[in-house]
Every structure is written in structure tokens, then in C-alpha cells.
Amino acid sequence: TLLYPSDLGVPGITDPYASHGTRTVEPGIAHLRTVTGAGDAAFNVVTWDQRGSFASGGISQFGTAYQEGRDVSALVDWIAENTPAVLNGISDPAVGILGGGFAGNVALVAGATDPRIDATVPTASWFSMDTAFHQNDIFRSGEDDALLSRLEKSGVRTNKALTVRIHRGVSKGVVSDSGRAAMGVAGPSINLNQLQAPTFFIQGTNDSVSTIAEVVLSAQRILNNPYGTPVKIALIDFSTVSAEAATALRTYSKTWLNKYVAGLP
């Protein structure tokens, strides 16, 4: 089974025939559910509206272990009890998680806090909100303003204390130390030293928020943990990605999930 959360401000994916995710480099549900040749698996796929958006209740915490991470754990419990999932043990289904942007953050948080997650494939993920929206300790007001606009347009209900700090940063060009501390725990950074799930990162070379620096920080934190977690990174320019390159990344993502979730060679 695969968990496929949606990006921030985007409803859960419901099209079973989608050829790709929000980004063309992300596998679509149709690809994940279909055997395409020898050595390939067909997965059940579970999608949902993220906390604080669309049909889900609560408020978004921008990807924390005690909120979005626990939401994923509740879904893993549900999969074990209510679906014909392959089980690795009692209440432990063979399950992976993938997604782009904020969904990539949720994938990493879930993989780091629930040892039942067998593999993760995050695309365009952050290390933390603090590092994503500060560069060389300079607050990036343009990027944060774009985030606020996106949240308002999509109607996502968010942690007001955090969004107030972002508003202040946009207006004043600086965020307080306490604000930066709060932004620092929004994202997977503080949990990556626990991540045991093999992780394949896809990151854009031209992405202004989910930068190469972000993915390097995340990979280093995982590689420094004591578990010997397999990690790979693919870097590509999202603005000029060819159809052939996008197909190759979608295929490799599924190969990663075939190996570490389905147990195929």
C-alpha cells in the first residue's frame, strides 16, 4: 500500500487514472496501481485531504510530528485493520509514502516518526520552514508573501501564531528569534535523525523554496543517523524537464517502492 498526501492547498488526489502527481516527475495513481512489466508491483493507494484543508478538520501545522505525523500513523492503523494489505506484522502493513512540496515534508515526518513506514519518496521537500524561508539568515519576504497568498486562495486553515509571524516578517523584513524557533519545528528537520525508511529525494535545481541546500541538509541528517538508511537524490530543473526525464523519474520512484515496500528485487 502507498500513502499519497497532497501538497499544501491542494485537495487529496482522487483521479485513479492520473498519469502523474502535482509535478510531472511524481508518479500518478494509474502508474502506481498498475503492473507495467516483470519485476513490477501494483499498489493500493490511499489519499486524503490534509489537516486543515478541504474536507478535513483541524488546522495545518505545516508538517509536525505531533499533528500531521500522527495523522499518517492513524491512516496506517486504518490500512492494517480495514484493507487487504500485506502485513509485515501485527498492525504493521507493508506501506510506503510519497508526495511533493508540503506532502514531501509530511512523507519525511511520517517516515521518521512511524517505523512501520517502509520507504519514502519526497519531491521538492523542505528541511524546515525556517531554512526554506531564510537564506544566509536573511528573511525571504517574497517567498513568504507568495505562501500566504496561496494559503488564502485555497482556504487552508493554519496555525495562526505561525502565520502571524510570517506576516510580520513580510511587513518588517525580519522574524523574531522565537518566530524562527517556531518555524524550525515546522517540517521534518528535528526528526530525520530517527528516519529508518529508505528515502529517494527528487529536488529541483531552480526551486526557490525547496532548494538543493534543503535536500542536502535533509540527506546529511539522515546519513548521520545510526541506522544506515539508504538515501538517494535526483536533481532536475523542474522548469525544463523533458517528458523522457519525467518518465524516468516516475519509473525510478516506483522501482524504489517496489524494492523497499513490495520486496521485489
Protein Blocks (a to p, Z undefined) as FASTA:
>chain_A
ZZddddehiacdfbfkbfbdfblkbccfklmmpcfbehiacddddddddehiajbgcjde
hhpaklmmmmmmmmmmmmmmmpccdcfbehiacdddddehjlmmmmmmmmmmmmkbgbdc
dehiafblklmmpgehiacfklmmmmmmmmmmnopacdfklmmmmmmmmmnopacfklmm
mmmmgcjklmmmmpmbdcdddddfkbcklgfklmmmmmmmmmmpcnopacddddddfklc
cfklmmmmmmmmmmmmmmmmnopZZ
